[in-house]
Amino acid sequence: MTTEAARRLGLDHAIVQGPFGGGLSSPLLAASVSNLGALGSYGIEHLAPEDILKLAADIRGRTSRPFNLNLWVSVADLGGENLDEAAFERLWPLFEPYYRELGVAKPERPQRLHAPYEDQFEAMIEAAPAVFSFVFGIPTPDQLGRCKKRGILTVGTATTIPEAVALDEAGVDAIVVTGLEAGGHRVSFMESSEDSLMGTFSLTQIVAPRVKVPVIAAGGIVDARGVKAALMLGAQGVQVGTAFLACDESGASPEHRAALFSDRTIKTVLTRTYSGRLARGIRNRLADEMPTNVAPYPIQVWFLNRLKAAARAQGRTDLVSVWCGQSAPNLKHHNVPALMAELTNL
Ligand SMILES: Cc1cc2nc3c(=O)[nH]c(=O)nc-3n(C[C@H](O)[C@H](O)[C@H](O)COP(=O)(O)O)c2cc1C
């Protein structure tokens, strides 16, 4: 698995552990993957700038190998930039029944919904990971230039052919193409996510010969057969998400991990209900009951995130997002060494 992409990224294996936002990455997961010669990642989209530096130090305390930090270039949709008093009171009744059911008090209206991407980017540059990957857009030419100057390799993410071409023209070092099979958000940035629903199989074979840089295939890969198929279609590496999320080393709750190894994975859904942006998770009561598009991202996810701790304490997965990709029914491995042995058994 020593492809050109692996050489560029300084890896023994052309395998990227998919970054997870929202606290589901963990320093232990990232370091465990990096220590085995693949690229460990941490999704820092939810972190304040000062916490990004602490996090990088934590990972560096566990591995001396390259790792990847990941940001969302766009952190709010139209109308989701802030939550004024009137909008807060108008939206609250839609979430109130779920708060009541889980015994959670009405939250205080937030002064700020999300740290500005620009500030997070500055912290990332200071943290200087070997690799900076990003979704939901392309950093400015100045930002990409500063990464190059600091020796940070850049990896963009495409959900369509035009997005991959745009990333290539922007001069990134590698492109993750992610099919609709993937768990988590559909990270489109040129057209709506609903109009950007290509599968990993098509996206990989079409994009690979059309861009100058290595393509990393993501979405639906959980074992060596998936890795081989992606390489056969022209990818120079793979990014695996759900299968790493299911490992004990990840930041997922025990209930989330148990759900990933259950028959519930047979029914996943792509919905805006969980966050306000289109994303894939296990179909549950929340997805069935709550209308989609209640509030724009990140207002929707802000209200729902306040339920997480109570749901976790009560062992419940019916009223919170349970992120999951479509190939999860084939998951087998519960820890990073076992999963890495599987993925590299070509
Ligand atoms: C819970 C969860 C959170 C994710 N968060 C991010 C993220 O913040 N940034 C990102 O680039 N990809 C994110 N992803 C996508 C993964 O990194 C990876 O590309 C994807 O899971 C691959 O598809 P698979 O789940 O079928 O393996 C997330 C995926 C999941 C399951």
The ligand as an SDF file (V2000), in Angstrom:
LIG
                    3D

 31 33  0  0  0  0  0  0  0  0999 V2000
  -19.6800   10.6140   13.0940 C   0  0  0  0  0  0  0  0  0  0  0  0
  -18.9930   11.0980   11.8720 C   0  0  0  0  0  0  0  0  0  0  0  0
  -18.4790   12.3900   11.8670 C   0  0  0  0  0  0  0  0  0  0  0  0
  -17.7600   12.8560   10.7570 C   0  0  0  0  0  0  0  0  0  0  0  0
  -17.2330   14.1060   10.7880 N   0  0  0  0  0  0  0  0  0  0  0  0
  -16.4320   14.5260    9.7710 C   0  0  0  0  0  0  0  0  0  0  0  0
  -15.7630   15.7720    9.8390 C   0  0  0  0  0  0  0  0  0  0  0  0
  -15.9140   16.5550   10.7770 O   0  0  0  0  0  0  0  0  0  0  0  0
  -14.9480   16.1000    8.7950 N   0  0  0  0  0  0  0  0  0  0  0  0
  -14.7430   15.2600    7.7200 C   0  0  0  0  0  0  0  0  0  0  0  0
  -13.9560   15.5570    6.8280 O   0  0  0  0  0  0  0  0  0  0  0  0
  -15.3920   14.0680    7.6330 N   0  0  0  0  0  0  0  0  0  0  0  0
  -16.2160   13.6970    8.6280 C   0  0  0  0  0  0  0  0  0  0  0  0
  -16.8390   12.4770    8.5470 N   0  0  0  0  0  0  0  0  0  0  0  0
  -16.6110   11.6070    7.3700 C   0  0  0  0  0  0  0  0  0  0  0  0
  -15.5180   10.5790    7.6520 C   0  0  0  0  0  0  0  0  0  0  0  0
  -14.3130   11.2140    7.9490 O   0  0  0  0  0  0  0  0  0  0  0  0
  -15.3380    9.6180    6.4580 C   0  0  0  0  0  0  0  0  0  0  0  0
  -14.9920   10.3120    5.2830 O   0  0  0  0  0  0  0  0  0  0  0  0
  -16.5990    8.8080    6.1860 C   0  0  0  0  0  0  0  0  0  0  0  0
  -17.1190    8.3260    7.3930 O   0  0  0  0  0  0  0  0  0  0  0  0
  -16.2810    7.6670    5.2350 C   0  0  0  0  0  0  0  0  0  0  0  0
  -17.4030    6.8560    4.9910 O   0  0  0  0  0  0  0  0  0  0  0  0
  -17.7370    5.5380    5.8620 P   0  0  0  0  0  0  0  0  0  0  0  0
  -18.3920    6.0320    7.0960 O   0  0  0  0  0  0  0  0  0  0  0  0
  -18.6750    4.7610    5.0010 O   0  0  0  0  0  0  0  0  0  0  0  0
  -16.4430    4.8240    6.1330 O   0  0  0  0  0  0  0  0  0  0  0  0
  -17.5880   12.0110    9.6250 C   0  0  0  0  0  0  0  0  0  0  0  0
  -18.1400   10.7220    9.6320 C   0  0  0  0  0  0  0  0  0  0  0  0
  -18.8310   10.2590   10.7380 C   0  0  0  0  0  0  0  0  0  0  0  0
  -19.3630    8.8480   10.7170 C   0  0  0  0  0  0  0  0  0  0  0  0
  1  2  1  0
  2  3  1  0
  2 30  2  0
  3  4  2  0
  4  5  1  0
  4 28  1  0
  5  6  2  0
  6  7  1  0
  6 13  1  0
  7  8  2  0
  7  9  1  0
  9 10  1  0
 10 11  2  0
 10 12  1  0
 12 13  2  0
 13 14  1  0
 14 15  1  0
 14 28  1  0
 15 16  1  0
 16 17  1  0
 16 18  1  0
 18 19  1  0
 18 20  1  0
 20 21  1  0
 20 22  1  0
 22 23  1  0
 23 24  1  0
 24 25  2  0
 24 26  1  0
 24 27  1  0
 28 29  2  0
 29 30  1  0
 30 31  1  0
M  END
$$$$
